[in-house]
């Protein structure tokens, strides 16, 4: 009877260790991916200072997956739209 209990205990221990080892092995690729640095592209576009032209450019780049991050004034007459993707 003692041998059966001991066998069951070893079986449970073996299954538990195998499961933990498997999860650690599978978890490694996810940990590596989480540490990869993000890479961005930037685009600077000078536009005419009228609302319609700016809105057209914003919609065009937004449809392409670009996000507007800043609007500095270049030579005070032509705003620059800075996009990030």
N, CA, C and O atoms as a GROMACS GRO file, in nm:
protein
  340
    1UNK      N    1   0.083  -0.119   0.000
    1UNK     CA    2   0.000   0.000   0.000
    1UNK      C    3   0.088   0.126   0.000
    1UNK      O    4   0.059   0.225  -0.067
    2UNK      N    5   0.197   0.118   0.077
    2UNK     CA    6   0.289   0.231   0.085
    2UNK      C    7   0.357   0.255  -0.050
    2UNK      O    8   0.380   0.369  -0.090
    3UNK      N    9   0.387   0.146  -0.120
    3UNK     CA   10   0.451   0.158  -0.251
    3UNK      C   11   0.359   0.226  -0.353
    3UNK      O   12   0.404   0.304  -0.437
    4UNK      N   13   0.230   0.198  -0.343
    4UNK     CA   14   0.133   0.260  -0.435
    4UNK      C   15   0.125   0.410  -0.409
    4UNK      O   16   0.123   0.489  -0.503
    5UNK      N   17   0.121   0.450  -0.281
    5UNK     CA   18   0.115   0.593  -0.246
    5UNK      C   19   0.243   0.664  -0.291
    5UNK      O   20   0.239   0.776  -0.343
    6UNK      N   21   0.356   0.597  -0.271
    6UNK     CA   22   0.483   0.655  -0.312
    6UNK      C   23   0.488   0.669  -0.464
    6UNK      O   24   0.540   0.768  -0.514
    7UNK      N   25   0.437   0.572  -0.536
    7UNK     CA   26   0.434   0.577  -0.683
    7UNK      C   27   0.344   0.691  -0.732
    7UNK      O   28   0.378   0.762  -0.826
    8UNK      N   29   0.229   0.706  -0.667
    8UNK     CA   30   0.136   0.815  -0.704
    8UNK      C   31   0.202   0.951  -0.676
    8UNK      O   32   0.190   1.043  -0.756
    9UNK      N   33   0.270   0.962  -0.563
    9UNK     CA   34   0.337   1.088  -0.528
    9UNK      C   35   0.445   1.121  -0.632
    9UNK      O   36   0.455   1.236  -0.674
   10UNK      N   37   0.524   1.022  -0.672
   10UNK     CA   38   0.627   1.046  -0.773
   10UNK      C   39   0.565   1.080  -0.908
   10UNK      O   40   0.617   1.164  -0.982
   11UNK      N   41   0.455   1.016  -0.940
   11UNK     CA   42   0.386   1.046  -1.065
   11UNK      C   43   0.336   1.190  -1.067
   11UNK      O   44   0.355   1.261  -1.166
   12UNK      N   45   0.273   1.234  -0.958
   12UNK     CA   46   0.223   1.371  -0.948
   12UNK      C   47   0.338   1.471  -0.955
   12UNK      O   48   0.328   1.575  -1.020
   13UNK      N   49   0.448   1.440  -0.887
   13UNK     CA   50   0.566   1.526  -0.890
   13UNK      C   51   0.621   1.536  -1.032
   13UNK      O   52   0.656   1.645  -1.079
   14UNK      N   53   0.630   1.423  -1.100
   14UNK     CA   54   0.682   1.423  -1.237
   14UNK      C   55   0.594   1.503  -1.332
   14UNK      O   56   0.645   1.579  -1.415
   15UNK      N   57   0.463   1.486  -1.321
   15UNK     CA   58   0.371   1.561  -1.406
   15UNK      C   59   0.381   1.710  -1.377
   15UNK      O   60   0.381   1.792  -1.469
   16UNK      N   61   0.389   1.745  -1.249
   16UNK     CA   62   0.399   1.887  -1.211
   16UNK      C   63   0.527   1.950  -1.265
   16UNK      O   64   0.523   2.059  -1.321
   17UNK      N   65   0.640   1.882  -1.248
   17UNK     CA   66   0.767   1.935  -1.298
   17UNK      C   67   0.767   1.944  -1.451
   17UNK      O   68   0.821   2.039  -1.507
   18UNK      N   69   0.708   1.847  -1.516
   18UNK     CA   70   0.700   1.851  -1.662
   18UNK      C   71   0.615   1.968  -1.709
   18UNK      O   72   0.650   2.036  -1.805
   19UNK      N   73   0.506   1.993  -1.641
   19UNK     CA   74   0.418   2.104  -1.677
   19UNK      C   75   0.488   2.238  -1.658
   19UNK      O   76   0.481   2.325  -1.744
   20UNK      N   77   0.556   2.254  -1.544
   20UNK     CA   78   0.628   2.378  -1.516
   20UNK      C   79   0.739   2.398  -1.619
   20UNK      O   80   0.758   2.509  -1.668
   21UNK      N   81   0.813   2.293  -1.651
   21UNK     CA   82   0.920   2.302  -1.750
   21UNK      C   83   0.865   2.341  -1.886
   21UNK      O   84   0.923   2.424  -1.956
   22UNK      N   85   0.754   2.281  -1.924
   22UNK     CA   86   0.692   2.312  -2.052
   22UNK      C   87   0.648   2.458  -2.057
   22UNK      O   88   0.670   2.526  -2.158
   23UNK      N   89   0.586   2.506  -1.951
   23UNK     CA   90   0.540   2.645  -1.949
   23UNK      C   91   0.657   2.744  -1.952
   23UNK      O   92   0.648   2.848  -2.017
   24UNK      N   93   0.766   2.711  -1.885
   24UNK     CA   94   0.884   2.797  -1.889
   24UNK      C   95   0.945   2.798  -2.029
   24UNK      O   96   0.989   2.903  -2.077
   25UNK      N   97   0.947   2.683  -2.093
   25UNK     CA   98   1.003   2.673  -2.227
   25UNK      C   99   0.918   2.751  -2.326
   25UNK      O  100   0.972   2.821  -2.412
   26UNK      N  101   0.788   2.740  -2.316
   26UNK     CA  102   0.697   2.811  -2.407
   26UNK      C  103   0.698   2.961  -2.378
   26UNK      O  104   0.682   3.041  -2.470
   27UNK      N  105   0.715   3.000  -2.254
   27UNK     CA  106   0.711   3.141  -2.215
   27UNK      C  107   0.831   3.221  -2.262
   27UNK      O  108   0.823   3.344  -2.266
   28UNK      N  109   0.942   3.158  -2.298
   28UNK     CA  110   1.063   3.229  -2.339
   28UNK      C  111   1.044   3.316  -2.463
   28UNK      O  112   1.086   3.432  -2.460
   29UNK      N  113   0.982   3.268  -2.571
   29UNK     CA  114   0.966   3.355  -2.688
   29UNK      C  115   0.884   3.480  -2.658
   29UNK      O  116   0.911   3.586  -2.714
   30UNK      N  117   0.784   3.469  -2.571
   30UNK     CA  118   0.702   3.585  -2.538
   30UNK      C  119   0.782   3.688  -2.461
   30UNK      O  120   0.765   3.808  -2.483
   31UNK      N  121   0.869   3.644  -2.372
   31UNK     CA  122   0.952   3.737  -2.294
   31UNK      C  123   1.049   3.809  -2.387
   31UNK      O  124   1.076   3.928  -2.367
   32UNK      N  125   1.103   3.742  -2.485
   32UNK     CA  126   1.197   3.803  -2.578
   32UNK      C  127   1.126   3.906  -2.665
   32UNK      O  128   1.179   4.015  -2.688
   33UNK      N  129   1.007   3.875  -2.713
   33UNK     CA  130   0.933   3.969  -2.795
   33UNK      C  131   0.896   4.096  -2.718
   33UNK      O  132   0.896   4.205  -2.775
   34UNK      N  133   0.866   4.082  -2.592
   34UNK     CA  134   0.828   4.198  -2.512
   34UNK      C  135   0.943   4.295  -2.493
   34UNK      O  136   0.920   4.412  -2.464
   35UNK      N  137   1.067   4.250  -2.510
   35UNK     CA  138   1.183   4.335  -2.487
   35UNK      C  139   1.234   4.402  -2.615
   35UNK      O  140   1.325   4.484  -2.608
   36UNK      N  141   1.177   4.369  -2.729
   36UNK     CA  142   1.221   4.430  -2.853
   36UNK      C  143   1.182   4.578  -2.854
   36UNK      O  144   1.070   4.612  -2.817
   37UNK      N  145   1.273   4.666  -2.893
   37UNK     CA  146   1.240   4.808  -2.896
   37UNK      C  147   1.141   4.839  -3.009
   37UNK      O  148   1.145   4.777  -3.115
   38UNK      N  149   1.055   4.934  -2.984
   38UNK     CA  150   0.961   4.976  -3.087
   38UNK      C  151   1.036   5.061  -3.189
   38UNK      O  152   1.125   5.138  -3.154
   39UNK      N  153   0.999   5.045  -3.312
   39UNK     CA  154   1.063   5.121  -3.419
   39UNK      C  155   0.956   5.204  -3.488
   39UNK      O  156   0.851   5.154  -3.526
   40UNK      N  157   0.985   5.332  -3.502
   40UNK     CA  158   0.890   5.423  -3.562
   40UNK      C  159   0.948   5.484  -3.689
   40UNK      O  160   1.070   5.494  -3.705
   41UNK      N  161   0.860   5.523  -3.777
   41UNK     CA  162   0.896   5.602  -3.894
   41UNK      C  163   0.835   5.740  -3.872
   41UNK      O  164   0.728   5.753  -3.811
   42UNK      N  165   0.903   5.842  -3.920
   42UNK     CA  166   0.851   5.978  -3.907
   42UNK      C  167   0.844   6.040  -4.045
   42UNK      O  168   0.925   6.010  -4.133
   43UNK      N  169   0.747   6.127  -4.062
   43UNK     CA  170   0.730   6.197  -4.188
   43UNK      C  171   0.698   6.342  -4.155
   43UNK      O  172   0.609   6.370  -4.074
   44UNK      N  173   0.770   6.436  -4.218
   44UNK     CA  174   0.744   6.579  -4.200
   44UNK      C  175   0.690   6.633  -4.332
   44UNK      O  176   0.753   6.618  -4.437
   45UNK      N  177   0.573   6.696  -4.325
   45UNK     CA  178   0.507   6.745  -4.445
   45UNK      C  179   0.476   6.893  -4.426
   45UNK      O  180   0.411   6.930  -4.328
   46UNK      N  181   0.522   6.976  -4.517
   46UNK     CA  182   0.486   7.118  -4.515
   46UNK      C  183   0.359   7.135  -4.597
   46UNK      O  184   0.349   7.084  -4.708
   47UNK      N  185   0.264   7.207  -4.542
   47UNK     CA  186   0.136   7.227  -4.609
   47UNK      C  187   0.106   7.376  -4.617
   47UNK      O  188   0.163   7.457  -4.545
   48UNK      N  189   0.014   7.410  -4.707
   48UNK     CA  190  -0.033   7.548  -4.715
   48UNK      C  191  -0.117   7.576  -4.590
   48UNK      O  192  -0.182   7.486  -4.538
   49UNK      N  193  -0.116   7.700  -4.542
   49UNK     CA  194  -0.183   7.729  -4.415
   49UNK      C  195  -0.335   7.744  -4.424
   49UNK      O  196  -0.394   7.817  -4.344
   50UNK      N  197  -0.399   7.676  -4.519
   50UNK     CA  198  -0.546   7.683  -4.520
   50UNK      C  199  -0.605   7.554  -4.465
   50UNK      O  200  -0.546   7.446  -4.477
   51UNK      N  201  -0.720   7.566  -4.405
   51UNK     CA  202  -0.783   7.454  -4.335
   51UNK      C  203  -0.811   7.336  -4.427
   51UNK      O  204  -0.786   7.222  -4.389
   52UNK      N  205  -0.862   7.362  -4.545
   52UNK     CA  206  -0.897   7.253  -4.637
   52UNK      C  207  -0.774   7.172  -4.677
   52UNK      O  208  -0.780   7.050  -4.679
   53UNK      N  209  -0.664   7.238  -4.708
   53UNK     CA  210  -0.541   7.169  -4.746
   53UNK      C  211  -0.488   7.085  -4.630
   53UNK      O  212  -0.448   6.971  -4.649
   54UNK      N  213  -0.487   7.142  -4.511
   54UNK     CA  214  -0.439   7.069  -4.394
   54UNK      C  215  -0.527   6.947  -4.367
   54UNK      O  216  -0.477   6.839  -4.338
   55UNK      N  217  -0.658   6.965  -4.377
   55UNK     CA  218  -0.750   6.854  -4.351
   55UNK      C  219  -0.732   6.743  -4.454
   55UNK      O  220  -0.739   6.625  -4.419
   56UNK      N  221  -0.708   6.779  -4.578
   56UNK     CA  222  -0.684   6.679  -4.683
   56UNK      C  223  -0.560   6.597  -4.650
   56UNK      O  224  -0.562   6.474  -4.660
   57UNK      N  225  -0.450   6.665  -4.612
   57UNK     CA  226  -0.326   6.595  -4.578
   57UNK      C  227  -0.343   6.508  -4.454
   57UNK      O  228  -0.293   6.395  -4.449
   58UNK      N  229  -0.414   6.558  -4.353
   58UNK     CA  230  -0.438   6.480  -4.231
   58UNK      C  231  -0.514   6.352  -4.263
   58UNK      O  232  -0.478   6.245  -4.215
   59UNK      N  233  -0.619   6.363  -4.344
   59UNK     CA  234  -0.698   6.245  -4.381
   59UNK      C  235  -0.617   6.147  -4.465
   59UNK      O  236  -0.627   6.025  -4.448
   60UNK      N  237  -0.536   6.201  -4.555
   60UNK     CA  238  -0.453   6.116  -4.642
   60UNK      C  239  -0.353   6.034  -4.560
   60UNK      O  240  -0.342   5.913  -4.579
   61UNK      N  241  -0.281   6.099  -4.470
   61UNK     CA  242  -0.182   6.027  -4.391
   61UNK      C  243  -0.248   5.940  -4.284
   61UNK      O  244  -0.197   5.832  -4.252
   62UNK      N  245  -0.359   5.984  -4.230
   62UNK     CA  246  -0.431   5.903  -4.131
   62UNK      C  247  -0.481   5.773  -4.191
   62UNK      O  248  -0.478   5.669  -4.125
   63UNK      N  249  -0.526   5.777  -4.316
   63UNK     CA  250  -0.572   5.656  -4.384
   63UNK      C  251  -0.457   5.560  -4.407
   63UNK      O  252  -0.477   5.439  -4.417
   64UNK      N  253  -0.335   5.614  -4.416
   64UNK     CA  254  -0.217   5.529  -4.437
   64UNK      C  255  -0.157   5.478  -4.307
   64UNK      O  256  -0.051   5.415  -4.309
   65UNK      N  257  -0.222   5.503  -4.194
   65UNK     CA  258  -0.174   5.452  -4.066
   65UNK      C  259  -0.081   5.547  -3.993
   65UNK      O  260  -0.023   5.509  -3.891
   66UNK      N  261  -0.066   5.670  -4.041
   66UNK     CA  262   0.021   5.767  -3.976
   66UNK      C  263  -0.056   5.841  -3.867
   66UNK      O  264  -0.176   5.867  -3.881
   67UNK      N  265   0.014   5.875  -3.761
   67UNK     CA  266  -0.046   5.947  -3.649
   67UNK      C  267   0.021   6.085  -3.639
   67UNK      O  268   0.144   6.094  -3.640
   68UNK      N  269  -0.060   6.190  -3.631
   68UNK     CA  270  -0.006   6.326  -3.618
   68UNK      C  271   0.049   6.344  -3.477
   68UNK      O  272  -0.021   6.317  -3.379
   69UNK      N  273   0.174   6.388  -3.466
   69UNK     CA  274   0.235   6.405  -3.333
   69UNK      C  275   0.270   6.550  -3.302
   69UNK      O  276   0.285   6.585  -3.185
   70UNK      N  277   0.285   6.636  -3.404
   70UNK     CA  278   0.319   6.777  -3.378
   70UNK      C  279   0.286   6.862  -3.500
   70UNK      O  280   0.282   6.813  -3.613
   71UNK      N  281   0.262   6.990  -3.474
   71UNK     CA  282   0.238   7.086  -3.580
   71UNK      C  283   0.318   7.214  -3.551
   71UNK      O  284   0.260   7.314  -3.508
   72UNK      N  285   0.450   7.211  -3.573
   72UNK     CA  286   0.526   7.334  -3.554
   72UNK      C  287   0.509   7.424  -3.677
   72UNK      O  288   0.482   7.376  -3.787
   73UNK      N  289   0.525   7.552  -3.657
   73UNK     CA  290   0.517   7.647  -3.768
   73UNK      C  291   0.658   7.663  -3.824
   73UNK      O  292   0.749   7.707  -3.754
   74UNK      N  293   0.676   7.627  -3.950
   74UNK     CA  294   0.807   7.635  -4.014
   74UNK      C  295   0.858   7.778  -4.023
   74UNK      O  296   0.923   7.826  -3.931
   75UNK      N  297   0.828   7.844  -4.132
   75UNK     CA  298   0.872   7.982  -4.151
   75UNK      C  299   0.760   8.078  -4.113
   75UNK      O  300   0.754   8.190  -4.165
   76UNK      N  301   0.674   8.038  -4.025
   76UNK     CA  302   0.559   8.114  -3.976
   76UNK      C  303   0.451   8.130  -4.083
   76UNK      O  304   0.346   8.189  -4.055
   77UNK      N  305   0.474   8.081  -4.204
   77UNK     CA  306   0.372   8.087  -4.307
   77UNK      C  307   0.330   7.948  -4.353
   77UNK      O  308   0.221   7.931  -4.407
   78UNK      N  309   0.417   7.850  -4.333
   78UNK     CA  310   0.385   7.713  -4.374
   78UNK      C  311   0.396   7.620  -4.254
   78UNK      O  312   0.507   7.591  -4.208
   79UNK      N  313   0.283   7.572  -4.204
   79UNK     CA  314   0.289   7.477  -4.093
   79UNK      C  315   0.347   7.345  -4.139
   79UNK      O  316   0.332   7.306  -4.255
   80UNK      N  317   0.414   7.277  -4.048
   80UNK     CA  318   0.468   7.144  -4.076
   80UNK      C  319   0.388   7.043  -3.995
   80UNK      O  320   0.365   7.061  -3.875
   81UNK      N  321   0.345   6.939  -4.061
   81UNK     CA  322   0.274   6.830  -3.996
   81UNK      C  323   0.376   6.718  -3.975
   81UNK      O  324   0.436   6.670  -4.070
   82UNK      N  325   0.395   6.677  -3.851
   82UNK     CA  326   0.488   6.569  -3.822
   82UNK      C  327   0.408   6.444  -3.784
   82UNK      O  328   0.332   6.444  -3.687
   83UNK      N  329   0.426   6.340  -3.863
   83UNK     CA  330   0.353   6.215  -3.844
   83UNK      C  331   0.447   6.106  -3.796
   83UNK      O  332   0.567   6.109  -3.823
   84UNK      N  333   0.390   6.010  -3.724
   84UNK     CA  334   0.465   5.895  -3.674
   84UNK      C  335   0.388   5.770  -3.708
   84UNK      O  336   0.265   5.768  -3.701
   85UNK      N  337   0.460   5.664  -3.745
   85UNK     CA  338   0.395   5.536  -3.777
   85UNK      C  339   0.473   5.425  -3.711
   85UNK      O  340   0.436   5.308  -3.724
   0.00000   0.00000   0.00000
